[in-house]
Amino acid sequence: MATLVRDVVHPVSHVAFGQHQHCRVRAVRAVTPSEFLSFILASFYSTPEHPQTWFVSSMSVGAATITVAEAAHAHIALP
């Protein structure tokens, strides 16, 4: 069965978390694997006493894919 892309309901660029079939957090553009890994490491393995900087420089992967309607909702914005 083909994936249906629909404005707001199933955004072109999104991040899925966990095993929830319909959990799609809108993203301005595609998230690279290195950006996602850097986000997870910095968010879960950094403390005020031991700050970690695992941020990988962002590589341009193309233009924004978020629509005006999707941008009106909570979403992930990437540099």
N, C-alpha and C positions, 0 to 999 in steps of 0.2 A: 504494500500500500504506500503510495507516494505521500510525502510530508506536505501538508497544506500550510502555506505561509499566508497569514492574514494580519492586517494592520491591528496592532495592540494585542490581539489574542495569541498570535504566534509570530513574533518579530523575526526578521531576517537574522539579525545579530542578537544573540542572547546567551546567557550563562545558565546552565542547569545544575542544580545542587541536589544531591541525594537521590533517592529512588522514587521521587514523586514525579509521575508521568507528566503533569502539567505545570511543573515549577520552572518557569522561564523568566529570569530577571533580564529585562531589556538592557542592551548595551549600545552605545553610540556607534561602535564599529566592532569588527571581529577582535577577539582577545587572543593574543598569541599564547602558545603553551608557556613560554618563558615569563610573560607578564602574569599569567595565572599562578604559576609556581612562586614567583616573587611575592605576589599578594598573599598567598597562603603562608609562606615562611615568615614574612614580616608580621602578619596578623596573629599567628598562633605561636611563634617561637621567639618572640621579642618581649622583653620586660623593661620597665623603667631602669632597673639596676644594670641590665645587660642588653642595651639596645643592639639590634642586629640590622644590618643593611644588606639585604640580599637583592636589592632592586636591580633588575637587568634593564639596560637601556631599551627603550621602546623602538621597535622597528616599524616603519610605516607599512601598513598592510592595505591601504586603500582609503577611499573616501567613506564618510559616515553613511550608514545605511538606515539610521533611525528616522522614522517619519515624524511629522509634526504632531500627530495624535499620540504616538508613543512617547515623544519627548515631554508631553504634558503629564506623564505618569512618572513615578520613581524609576530611575534607571542608573546604570553604571556609566560614568563618563571617563574616558581614557584620554591621556594627552596625545 
